[in-house]
Amino acid sequence: MARFGKAGDSSSVAAPGKPDVKGRVPPHNLEAESGLIGSCILEGGAELITRCLEARLRPEAFYLPAHQVVYQVLIDLYRDGKSVDEVIVFDALNSRSVQSIPWLKEQQRLTPADTPLIELIGGPAFLGDLTGHIQTTAHAQYWMEIVREKWMLRRLINTSVNIADSAYTQQDRLADFIDSVEKEILSINEDWVQESAEKFEDSVDATLQLINEILQGKQTSGVMSGYIDVDKMTFGLHPGQMIILAARPSMGKTSFGMNIAENVALPVKGEGNGVLVFSLEMPSEQLAMRMLCGRARVNLRKIRDRTVSKDEMKKLVQTGAELRQAPIWVDDSSGLNILELRAKARRVCQREKVGLVMVDYLQLLSGTDQRVPREQQIAEISRGLKAMSKELSVPVLVLSQLNRASEKENREPRISDLRESGSIEQDADVVFLLSTNRDSDENPIVPQASHERKLIIAKQRNGPTGDIPLTFIPDYTRFENYARQPSE
């Protein structure tokens, strides 16, 4: 039975890199690969594997197929929340077969599907070689950079060859061909340039402490949303909870989510809690602009029209000084999958005191396997976000799209309108649905024209459900507590 071979035996290396017509072997460094994987095993914790995922290292980043298999098993153990050592990795390799890894099964079509992975990589001796020659894991970061660099060079070589072949045979419009070439090169660049979470300003005060709020005589370890009626019904957003905020486009779910983030970080009373925002749709500069104008009560249109008064400019400067000190971090990386997002969140939470994580929005995340149906990917993403909230012990506010059913039937949204998968409804602890207030005299067909919104608590595991009126101010894209009449 064919085996991959030993870590240092370059003659046993199969795909992805056979010598080209000139006898050149694709760039690789087997010592760096074995050193990095061995360090992941020896370190035991999730820190190094987290850094690898944050660097977007995938199994194909490794040149030696055996290294790809061991790295895939390390990722699987990490995703399942299991610790790692040589015994655990050996057991996983011994108990799993070729068919347990879809991409490996596709590559090894001539190998029986029930072949144990430990046999495929060359037996226990191969695993021992990975860790046996490492005296310290201090060089793991250096090895990781080497592996990434060689992987990127191989991808550039393959892409360049494919582009050259396509250029000889291309029948499409030249503009379309050039556009496809740019996309291929940019996809490589996105994996090379790492974007990490950063604050609004470089100088960040990270000494904030999570405080307990007292509401109606009951103590809570959660964070307050800043909306009186919401906090009365939920007693705050609690660690370990996944809170879904869903709405149709243009209803203001990003604005409402960022208003909650602002209220958590900069409450009216007491100390704030750190907020980590993953903005997969909108650049961090746009989020900062919205928050700055909304908090300063300055119409964003005036800035674009250059009609801001001196008093309004003074408000913007004062508000900017507040936001510079706000414990808010924004990661606007695009194209994240759920494992990468969890790795980034874990890194920030290890360094800083974070009281809330916000994801905008769920449907822009991808699963770990793009080949499975989208509904299964959404289910994996939903489970991953719920697991992240429990692991990091923070509430996770997840924005989500609703399908068009409520619009077609001219009714208020329901929890069953959550887009793409019922798993979201199942995993969520709280589900907020944002809608226009149809009891008002405003036109429900034009949501931007309405100054009233209704927040429907459609699900709450440990509390009541019901409707909460909110006031929306379009000029500032800001939600406020509903202003009741004295008779109310």
C-alpha positions in Angstrom: 0.0 0.0 0.0 1.3 3.4 -1.0 2.5 5.7 1.8 3.4 9.3 1.8 6.9 8.7 3.3 9.0 10.3 6.1 9.1 13.9 6.8 12.6 14.5 5.5 12.4 12.2 2.5 11.8 14.5 -0.4 11.8 11.6 -2.8 8.5 10.5 -1.4 6.8 13.8 -2.0 3.8 13.5 -4.3 1.4 16.3 -5.5 1.2 19.3 -5.3 4.6 19.7 -6.9 6.2 17.6 -9.5 9.3 18.9 -11.3 8.5 21.0 -14.4 9.9 20.5 -17.9 13.1 22.2 -16.8 13.5 19.9 -13.8 12.6 22.6 -11.3 10.9 21.6 -8.1 8.2 24.0 -6.7 9.4 26.1 -3.7 9.1 24.3 -0.3 10.9 23.8 3.0 10.2 20.5 4.6 12.2 21.4 7.7 10.0 24.4 8.4 6.8 22.4 7.8 7.8 19.6 10.2 9.0 22.2 12.7 5.7 24.1 12.6 3.5 21.0 12.9 5.8 19.5 15.6 5.6 22.8 17.6 1.7 22.7 17.3 1.8 19.2 18.9 4.4 20.0 21.6 2.9 23.3 22.6 -0.3 21.5 23.6 -2.5 24.6 23.8 -4.5 26.3 21.1 -2.3 29.4 20.8 -0.1 28.3 17.9 -2.9 26.6 16.0 -4.9 29.9 16.5 -2.0 31.8 15.0 -1.9 29.4 12.0 -5.6 29.9 11.3 -5.3 33.6 11.7 -2.6 33.5 9.1 -5.0 31.6 6.9 -2.8 28.5 6.6 -4.8 25.7 5.1 -3.7 22.0 4.7 -2.6 22.7 1.1 -0.1 25.3 2.4 2.1 22.3 3.3 4.1 20.7 0.4 4.4 17.2 1.9 1.0 15.4 1.7 1.7 13.7 5.1 2.1 17.1 6.6 -1.2 18.2 5.1 -3.0 15.2 6.7 -1.5 15.8 10.2 -2.3 19.5 10.0 -5.9 18.7 9.0 -6.2 16.5 12.0 -4.8 19.2 14.3 -7.5 21.6 12.9 -10.2 19.1 13.5 -9.1 18.6 17.1 -8.9 22.3 17.6 -12.4 22.8 16.1 -13.8 20.1 18.5 -12.3 22.0 21.5 -9.9 19.1 22.3 -6.4 19.6 23.7 -3.4 18.4 21.6 -0.4 16.2 22.4 1.4 13.4 20.7 -0.8 10.7 22.2 -4.0 12.4 21.2 -2.8 13.1 17.7 -1.7 9.5 17.2 -5.1 8.3 18.5 -6.9 10.6 16.1 -4.7 9.5 13.1 -5.2 5.8 14.1 -9.0 6.0 14.5 -9.7 8.0 11.4 -9.5 6.8 7.8 -9.0 8.3 4.4 -12.7 8.7 3.9 -12.9 11.0 7.0 -11.2 13.8 5.0 -13.1 14.7 1.9 -10.2 16.4 0.0 -7.9 13.4 0.9 -10.4 10.9 -0.3 -10.6 12.8 -3.6 -6.8 12.8 -3.9 -6.3 9.2 -2.9 -8.8 7.5 -5.2 -6.6 4.4 -5.6 -6.2 4.0 -1.8 -8.9 2.0 0.1 -11.2 4.5 1.8 -10.9 2.6 5.2 -7.1 3.0 5.3 -6.1 4.5 8.7 -4.4 7.9 8.4 -1.5 6.8 10.6 -0.7 4.1 8.1 -1.0 6.5 5.2 1.5 8.9 6.6 4.1 6.2 7.4 3.2 5.0 10.9 4.0 6.2 14.4 7.6 6.7 13.5 6.6 9.6 11.2 4.8 11.3 14.1 7.8 10.8 16.4 10.1 12.4 13.8 7.9 15.5 13.8 8.4 16.2 17.5 11.7 14.4 18.2 14.1 16.8 16.6 12.5 20.0 18.1 14.3 21.4 21.2 12.1 24.5 21.5 8.9 25.9 20.0 10.3 29.4 20.1 11.0 29.4 16.4 7.4 28.4 15.5 6.5 31.9 14.2 9.6 31.9 12.0 8.7 28.5 10.6 5.1 29.6 10.0 6.3 32.6 7.9 8.5 30.3 5.8 5.6 27.9 5.2 3.3 30.7 4.1 5.9 32.3 1.8 6.7 29.0 0.0 2.9 28.3 -0.3 2.3 31.7 -1.8 5.1 31.2 -4.3 3.7 27.9 -5.4 0.3 29.4 -5.8 1.8 32.2 -7.9 3.6 29.7 -10.1 0.4 27.6 -10.6 -1.7 30.7 -11.3 0.9 32.1 -13.7 1.0 28.8 -15.7 -2.8 28.7 -15.8 -3.0 32.3 -17.0 -0.4 31.6 -19.7 -2.3 28.5 -20.9 -5.6 30.4 -20.9 -4.1 33.3 -22.8 -3.3 31.0 -25.7 -6.8 29.5 -25.9 -9.0 32.3 -24.5 -12.1 33.0 -26.6 -13.8 35.5 -24.4 -13.6 39.3 -24.4 -10.2 40.5 -23.4 -11.7 42.8 -20.7 -13.4 39.7 -19.1 -10.2 37.7 -19.3 -8.1 40.4 -17.6 -10.8 40.8 -14.9 -10.6 37.0 -14.1 -6.8 37.3 -14.0 -7.0 40.2 -11.5 -9.3 38.2 -9.3 -7.0 35.2 -9.2 -4.0 37.3 -8.2 -6.0 39.3 -5.7 -7.3 36.1 -4.0 -3.6 35.1 -3.4 -2.9 38.6 -2.1 -5.8 38.4 0.4 -4.3 35.3 1.9 -0.9 36.9 2.1 -1.9 40.3 3.6 -3.3 39.6 7.1 -5.8 41.9 8.5 -6.3 41.8 12.3 -8.6 43.6 14.7 -7.6 47.1 15.6 -9.1 49.9 17.6 -10.4 53.2 16.3 -7.1 54.7 17.5 -3.8 53.1 18.1 -3.6 54.3 21.7 -6.1 52.1 23.5 -6.8 51.9 27.2 -7.2 48.1 27.8 -7.6 48.2 31.5 -11.4 48.2 31.6 -13.2 45.7 33.8 -16.4 43.9 33.3 -18.9 45.1 35.9 -22.2 43.7 37.2 -25.3 45.7 36.6 -28.3 45.7 38.9 -31.7 45.8 37.3 -34.9 45.7 39.2 -33.1 44.3 42.2 -31.6 41.4 40.3 -27.9 41.1 39.7 -26.7 40.2 36.3 -23.3 39.4 34.9 -24.4 40.5 31.4 -23.9 43.8 29.7 -26.6 46.3 29.2 -27.8 47.2 25.6 -28.5 50.8 26.7 -32.2 50.4 25.6 -34.4 50.5 28.7 -37.2 48.3 27.5 -34.8 45.8 25.9 -32.8 45.5 29.1 -36.0 45.1 31.2 -37.0 42.1 29.2 -33.6 40.5 28.7 -31.8 41.6 31.9 -28.8 42.3 29.7 -26.8 40.3 27.2 -25.2 37.4 29.0 -21.9 35.5 28.5 -22.3 32.4 26.5 -25.4 33.7 24.7 -25.7 33.9 20.9 -28.1 36.8 20.1 -29.5 37.0 16.6 -30.6 40.4 15.3 -32.4 39.9 12.0 -34.0 42.2 9.5 -34.6 42.9 5.9 -32.1 45.1 4.0 -32.4 48.9 4.8 -34.2 48.3 8.1 -31.1 49.5 10.1 -29.8 46.3 11.6 -26.2 47.5 11.3 -27.1 50.8 12.8 -28.9 49.2 15.7 -26.1 46.7 16.3 -23.5 49.5 16.3 -25.7 51.5 18.7 -25.7 48.6 21.1 -21.9 48.3 20.7 -21.6 52.0 21.5 -23.8 51.7 24.5 -21.8 48.8 25.8 -18.5 50.5 25.3 -19.6 54.0 26.4 -22.6 53.6 28.8 -24.2 56.6 30.4 -23.3 55.4 33.8 -20.5 53.2 35.0 -17.5 51.7 33.2 -17.8 50.4 29.7 -17.0 46.9 28.4 -14.8 46.1 25.4 -16.5 45.4 22.1 -15.1 43.4 19.2 -16.8 44.0 15.9 -16.4 41.8 12.8 -17.6 43.9 9.9 -17.7 41.6 6.9 -19.8 44.0 4.8 -18.7 47.5 5.7 -15.2 49.0 6.0 -14.2 50.2 9.5 -14.0 53.8 8.3 -17.7 53.8 7.4 -18.6 52.3 10.8 -16.5 55.0 12.5 -18.2 57.7 10.4 -21.7 56.5 11.3 -20.9 56.2 15.0 -19.1 59.6 15.1 -22.0 61.4 13.4 -24.7 59.6 15.3 -23.2 60.2 18.7 -22.4 63.9 17.8 -26.0 64.4 16.4 -24.6 65.6 13.1 -26.3 64.8 9.8 -23.9 62.7 7.7 -25.3 64.4 4.6 -23.9 67.7 5.8 -20.4 66.3 5.8 -20.8 65.1 2.3 -22.3 68.4 1.2 -19.6 70.3 3.1 -22.2 72.3 5.0 -21.2 71.5 8.6 -21.4 74.5 10.9 -18.7 75.5 13.4 -20.7 74.2 16.3 -21.3 70.9 14.6 -17.6 70.6 13.8 -16.9 71.2 17.5 -19.3 68.4 18.5 -17.5 66.1 16.0 -14.1 66.9 17.5 -15.4 66.4 21.1 -17.1 63.1 20.1 -14.0 61.9 18.3 -12.0 62.4 21.5 -14.5 60.2 23.3 -14.4 57.5 20.7 -10.6 57.4 20.7 -10.8 56.2 24.3 -13.6 53.7 23.6 -12.7 50.0 24.1 -13.9 49.1 20.6 -11.9 46.9 18.1 -13.0 46.5 14.5 -11.9 43.7 12.1 -13.2 44.4 8.6 -11.5 41.4 7.0 -13.6 40.0 4.2 -14.0 36.3 3.1 -13.6 34.9 6.6 -14.7 31.4 7.4 -16.0 30.4 10.8 -12.7 28.9 12.0 -10.7 32.1 11.0 -13.3 34.3 12.8 -13.1 32.2 16.0 -9.3 32.3 15.9 -9.3 36.1 15.5 -11.8 36.5 18.3 -9.8 34.2 20.6 -6.6 36.2 20.0 -8.3 39.5 20.8 -10.0 38.2 23.9 -6.8 36.7 25.2 -5.2 40.2 25.0 -8.0 42.5 25.9 -11.1 42.5 28.2 -14.0 42.0 25.8 -17.6 42.1 27.0 -19.4 41.7 23.6 -18.6 40.3 20.2 -20.6 41.5 17.2 -20.7 39.9 13.7 -22.1 41.8 10.8 -23.4 39.6 9.2 -23.8 35.8 9.4 -24.6 35.1 5.7 -21.2 36.7 4.6 -19.3 34.0 6.6 -18.3 30.9 4.8 -18.0 27.3 6.1 -14.8 25.3 6.2 -15.8 23.2 3.2 -17.1 25.2 0.3 -18.2 22.0 -1.5 -21.0 21.2 0.9 -24.5 22.7 0.4 -24.9 26.2 1.7 -27.5 25.2 4.3 -24.9 22.8 5.8 -22.4 25.6 5.8 -24.8 28.0 7.6 -25.5 25.2 10.2 -21.7 24.9 10.8 -21.4 28.7 11.1 -24.3 28.9 13.5 -22.9 26.1 15.7 -19.4 27.7 15.6 -20.7 31.1 16.7 -22.6 29.5 19.6 -19.5 27.5 20.6 -17.4 30.7 20.4 -19.8 32.5 22.8 -19.5 29.7 25.3 -15.7 29.3 24.9 -14.9 33.0 25.3 -17.7 33.5 27.8 -19.0 36.6 26.1 -22.4 37.4 24.5 -22.1 37.2 20.7 -24.5 39.5 18.8 -24.9 38.1 15.3 -26.7 40.1 12.5 -28.6 38.1 10.0 -30.7 38.6 6.9 -34.4 37.6 6.7 -36.0 36.2 3.6 -38.6 38.0 1.5 -41.6 36.1 2.9 -42.8 38.9 5.2 -42.6 41.4 2.4 -44.5 39.2 -0.1 -47.2 38.5 2.5 -47.3 42.0 3.8 -46.9 41.0 7.4 -44.5 41.3 10.3 -41.4 39.1 10.2 -41.4 35.8 12.0 -38.6 33.7 13.4 -39.2 31.2 10.5 -38.1 33.9 8.1 -34.5 33.6 9.1 -32.6 33.1 5.9 -31.0 29.9 4.7 -31.2 27.6 7.7 -33.4 26.6 10.6 -30.2 25.9 12.5 -29.9 29.6 13.4 -33.2 29.5 15.2 -32.2 26.3 17.0 -28.8 27.6 18.2 -29.8 31.1 19.1 -30.5 32.0 22.8 -32.3 35.2 21.8 -33.7 36.3 18.5 -34.5 39.9 17.8 -36.5 40.8 14.6 -36.4 44.4 13.5 -39.5 45.7 11.8 -41.4 48.9 11.1 -44.1 49.8 13.5 -47.2 49.0 11.5 -49.4 50.4 14.2 -48.1 53.9 13.5 -49.2 56.2 10.7 -46.0 55.9 8.9 -45.7 54.2 5.5 -44.4 50.6 6.1 -43.4 50.3 2.4 -40.7 53.0 2.8 -38.8 52.0 6.0 -36.3 54.9 5.8 -39.3 57.3 6.1 -40.5 55.8 9.3 -39.3 57.2 12.6 -40.7 54.2 14.5 -39.4 50.7 14.6 -40.5 47.6 16.4 -38.1 45.2 18.0 -39.7 41.8 18.2 -38.2 39.5 20.8 -39.2 36.3 18.9 -37.2 33.9 21.1 -35.6 34.1 24.5 -34.6 31.0 26.4 -34.6 32.5 29.8 -37.1 35.3 29.5 -40.3 36.6 28.0 -41.0 37.4 24.3 -42.9 40.4 23.0 -42.6 43.7 21.1 -40.6 46.7 22.0 -41.1 50.1 20.3 -38.0 52.1 19.3 -37.5 55.5 17.8 -35.3 55.7 14.7 -33.6 59.0 13.6 -32.7 58.6 9.9 -30.6 61.8 9.9 -28.2 60.2 12.3 -28.9 56.5 11.5 -29.5 56.2 15.2 -31.9 54.3 17.4 -33.2 55.8 20.7 -35.5 54.7 23.5 -39.1 55.1 22.5 -40.4 58.5 23.7 -43.8 57.8 25.4 -46.5 60.3 26.1 -47.1 61.1 29.8 -50.4 59.1 29.6 -48.5 56.0 28.6 
